[in-house]
Amino acid sequence: MISVIFDLDGTLVDSEPNYYESGRRTLARHGVPDFTWEQHSRFIGIGTLETLEILRERYGIQAPVEQLLAEQNAVYLELARTATEVFPEMRKFVERLHAEGVPMAVASGSSREAIDAVLVGTGLDSLLTTVVSAEEVAHGKPAPDVFLEAARRLGAEPAECVVVEDAAPGALAARAAGMGCVAVPYVVQSADDAAFAGAGLLFRGGQREFTADAAHDWLTARLAR
């Protein structure tokens, strides 16, 4: 039996606009008024805490990182509950795996509160009940900790798991965990990143190319080996 572990942000749901907006508002409050989407996109796949640590140092922000994180999370949660879109083919994929009894988990760099808000707000909480936040492990992606913990909670060996990811740090974490990887780059220009070279299945065009049928066929073939 294969177990499937999903990244959340940028993979299952298009939450990046919410992360950008919450980060932009937080930085503006602390004297950085011109944080752009292009700047934000360089941090896609990296946890919010790690991102804020880098930005705090870069811009010389005096407030402690814990305060910045609390401020950004408050804005993000407000947006997440009401304005998060599930990628349609991803929802179809999750529903199909759920119907077949495939063990699934979510493993994300987001806070547990943020993950729960998104899952409840999108209705995915009834399908994905095993959840691991990077807050619950020692190291975030690209370290493998969050995926290894998800496998442990599913009662699965790492080699029996396949990770679905949109970002290079997550693809590297999957490889470090000894797991297979289905890569669906959120930033399609990153498809040539060496991190995706080890993916068992790469949708170079990102979400516009991804289909539930293609991913399911690949999983079926992998299980048959």
C-alpha positions as CSV (number, residue, x, y, z in Angstrom):
1,M,0.0,0.0,0.0
2,I,1.3,3.4,-0.9
3,S,0.7,6.4,1.4
4,V,0.5,9.9,0.0
5,I,1.7,12.9,1.8
6,F,0.6,16.3,0.5
7,D,2.2,19.6,1.0
8,L,-0.5,22.2,1.5
9,D,0.3,25.7,0.3
10,G,0.8,25.9,-3.5
11,T,0.1,22.2,-3.8
12,L,-3.4,21.5,-2.6
13,V,-4.5,25.1,-2.3
14,D,-3.5,28.4,-3.9
15,S,-2.8,30.1,-0.6
16,E,0.3,32.0,-1.8
17,P,-1.7,35.2,-2.5
18,N,-2.9,35.1,1.1
19,Y,0.7,34.6,2.4
20,Y,1.9,37.4,0.3
21,E,-0.8,39.8,1.4
22,S,-0.4,38.9,5.1
23,G,3.4,39.3,4.8
24,R,3.1,42.6,2.9
25,R,0.8,44.1,5.5
26,T,3.1,42.9,8.3
27,L,6.2,44.3,6.7
28,A,4.5,47.6,5.9
29,R,3.5,48.0,9.5
30,H,7.2,47.7,10.4
31,G,8.6,50.2,7.9
32,V,8.9,48.1,4.7
33,P,6.2,49.5,2.4
34,D,7.3,48.1,-1.0
35,F,7.5,44.3,-0.6
36,T,6.6,42.9,-4.0
37,W,5.2,39.6,-5.2
38,E,8.5,38.9,-7.0
39,Q,10.3,39.2,-3.7
40,H,7.8,37.0,-2.0
41,S,8.0,34.3,-4.6
42,R,11.7,33.7,-3.7
43,F,10.4,32.3,-0.3
44,I,7.8,30.0,-1.7
45,G,8.3,26.6,-0.1
46,I,10.1,28.0,3.0
47,G,8.2,28.1,6.3
48,T,6.8,31.5,7.5
49,L,9.0,31.6,10.6
50,E,12.2,31.0,8.5
51,T,11.1,33.6,6.0
52,L,10.4,36.2,8.7
53,E,13.8,35.6,10.3
54,I,15.5,36.3,7.0
55,L,13.4,39.4,6.2
56,R,13.8,40.8,9.7
57,E,17.5,40.7,9.4
58,R,17.5,42.0,5.8
59,Y,15.4,45.0,6.6
60,G,16.7,45.7,10.1
61,I,13.3,45.3,11.7
62,Q,13.5,45.8,15.5
63,A,10.4,43.8,16.5
64,P,11.1,40.3,17.7
65,V,10.4,37.6,15.1
66,E,7.8,36.1,17.4
67,Q,5.8,39.3,17.2
68,L,6.1,39.4,13.4
69,L,4.9,35.8,13.2
70,A,1.9,36.5,15.4
71,E,1.0,39.6,13.4
72,Q,1.3,37.8,10.1
73,N,-0.6,34.7,11.3
74,A,-3.5,36.9,12.5
75,V,-3.9,38.5,9.1
76,Y,-3.4,35.2,7.3
77,L,-5.9,33.3,9.3
78,E,-8.5,36.0,8.5
79,L,-7.9,35.5,4.8
80,A,-7.5,31.7,5.0
81,R,-10.9,31.1,6.4
82,T,-12.7,32.9,3.7
83,A,-10.5,33.2,0.6
84,T,-8.6,30.0,-0.1
85,E,-9.0,28.2,-3.4
86,V,-8.4,24.5,-3.8
87,F,-6.9,23.5,-7.1
88,P,-9.8,21.6,-8.8
89,E,-7.7,18.6,-10.0
90,M,-6.0,18.3,-6.6
91,R,-9.4,18.1,-4.9
92,K,-10.4,15.4,-7.4
93,F,-7.2,13.5,-6.7
94,V,-7.7,13.6,-3.0
95,E,-11.3,12.5,-3.3
96,R,-10.3,9.6,-5.5
97,L,-7.6,8.4,-3.1
98,H,-9.9,8.8,-0.1
99,A,-12.6,6.7,-1.9
100,E,-10.0,4.0,-2.5
101,G,-8.8,4.0,1.2
102,V,-5.3,5.3,0.4
103,P,-3.7,6.6,3.6
104,M,-3.0,10.3,3.3
105,A,-1.5,13.1,5.3
106,V,-0.8,16.8,5.0
107,A,2.8,17.9,5.9
108,S,3.3,21.7,5.8
109,G,5.7,24.4,6.8
110,S,2.7,26.5,8.0
111,S,1.5,26.7,11.6
112,R,-1.0,24.1,12.8
113,E,-3.6,26.8,13.3
114,A,-3.1,28.0,9.7
115,I,-3.3,24.5,8.3
116,D,-6.5,23.8,10.2
117,A,-8.0,27.1,9.1
118,V,-7.4,26.2,5.4
119,L,-8.5,22.6,5.7
120,V,-11.8,23.6,7.5
121,G,-12.4,26.5,5.2
122,T,-12.0,24.4,2.1
123,G,-13.8,21.3,3.4
124,L,-10.6,19.2,3.0
125,D,-10.6,18.5,6.7
126,S,-13.0,15.6,6.3
127,L,-10.6,13.9,3.7
128,L,-7.3,14.7,5.2
129,T,-7.2,13.9,8.9
130,T,-3.5,13.3,9.5
131,V,-1.7,16.6,9.7
132,V,1.8,17.6,10.6
133,S,3.1,21.2,10.9
134,A,6.8,22.1,10.8
135,E,6.2,23.6,14.3
136,E,5.9,20.0,15.5
137,V,9.3,18.9,14.3
138,A,12.9,20.0,14.9
139,H,13.7,21.3,11.4
140,G,11.5,22.5,8.5
141,K,12.0,21.7,4.8
142,P,14.3,21.1,3.1
143,A,15.1,18.8,6.1
144,P,12.9,15.6,5.9
145,D,11.5,15.9,9.5
146,V,8.0,16.9,8.6
147,F,7.6,14.1,6.1
148,L,9.1,11.5,8.3
149,E,6.8,12.4,11.1
150,A,3.8,12.2,8.7
151,A,4.9,8.7,7.7
152,R,5.3,7.7,11.4
153,R,1.7,8.9,12.1
154,L,0.4,7.0,9.1
155,G,2.2,3.9,10.2
156,A,4.1,3.7,6.9
157,E,7.7,3.2,6.0
158,P,9.3,6.1,4.2
159,A,9.9,4.0,1.1
160,E,6.2,3.3,0.9
161,C,5.3,7.0,0.8
162,V,4.9,9.5,-2.1
163,V,5.1,13.2,-1.5
164,V,3.1,15.7,-3.6
165,E,5.0,19.0,-3.7
166,D,5.1,22.3,-5.5
167,A,8.5,23.8,-4.3
168,A,12.1,22.9,-4.4
169,P,12.7,22.7,-0.6
170,G,9.8,20.2,-0.4
171,A,11.2,18.1,-3.2
172,L,14.6,18.0,-1.5
173,A,12.9,17.1,1.8
174,A,11.1,14.2,0.1
175,R,14.3,12.9,-1.4
176,A,16.1,13.2,2.0
177,A,13.2,11.3,3.6
178,G,13.7,8.4,1.0
179,M,10.2,9.0,-0.4
180,G,8.9,9.2,-4.0
181,C,7.9,12.6,-5.2
182,V,5.2,14.0,-7.6
183,A,6.3,17.5,-8.3
184,V,3.8,20.2,-9.5
185,P,5.9,23.5,-9.5
186,Y,3.9,26.5,-8.3
187,V,6.4,28.7,-10.0
188,V,6.6,27.0,-13.4
189,Q,9.8,28.7,-14.2
190,S,11.4,26.7,-11.4
191,A,10.7,23.3,-13.2
192,D,14.3,23.1,-14.2
193,D,15.5,23.4,-10.6
194,A,17.9,20.5,-9.8
195,A,15.7,19.8,-6.8
196,F,13.0,18.5,-9.1
197,A,15.4,16.2,-11.1
198,G,14.8,13.3,-8.7
199,A,11.0,13.5,-8.8
200,G,9.3,10.4,-10.1
201,L,6.7,12.4,-11.9
202,L,7.1,16.1,-12.8
203,F,4.4,18.3,-14.2
204,R,6.5,20.9,-15.8
205,G,3.5,23.2,-16.5
206,G,2.5,23.2,-12.8
207,Q,-1.2,23.1,-11.9
208,R,-2.4,23.9,-15.4
209,E,-0.8,20.6,-16.5
210,F,-1.6,18.5,-13.5
211,T,-4.5,16.0,-13.7
212,A,-5.8,13.6,-11.1
213,D,-5.9,10.9,-13.7
214,A,-2.2,11.2,-14.7
215,A,-1.1,11.3,-11.0
216,H,-3.3,8.3,-10.2
217,D,-2.0,6.3,-13.2
218,W,1.6,7.0,-12.0
219,L,0.8,5.9,-8.5
220,T,-0.9,2.7,-9.8
221,A,2.1,1.9,-11.9
222,R,4.5,2.5,-8.9
223,L,2.4,0.2,-6.7
224,A,2.5,-2.6,-9.4
225,R,6.4,-2.7,-9.4
